[in-house]
Amino acid sequence: MSMGNIGKEKVTPETLGKRIYEFSLRALRLVNALPKRQVASKVLGEQLLRSATSIAANYEEARGAISRADFIAKLGIAYKESREVYLWLSMIADAKLLPENRMKSIIAEAEEIRAILGSSLKTARLKKGK
């Protein structure tokens, strides 16, 4: 099943799953790089880590869904978590907890994942009505 195209790369459930997994690992490494002994780093880091890993977990659950409704529900959670990840990354960047050059690419990847999941969710909801 194809999920569409982003740029020139064809997005399939398998490639998106791998991309989300890799993104979650990047978020984990980013959290580990946050300054120690700062309350903001601890709080924002924990929130980011929960949200980023939740995207991966819920996307995998959606792929194994037992019904279209279950698929839509899990994909919806992954999408909501992707929006939250973008918020936490933006806060970390705006608070200048890490250098801008470290944040730009992961924020861009978060935006792309959010857009793909949002588009997939919209398509799944439209197909449900048919």
Beta strands, then each sheet from edge to edge (+ up, - down):
strand 1: 5-6
strand 2: 9-10
sheet 1: 1+ 2-
end
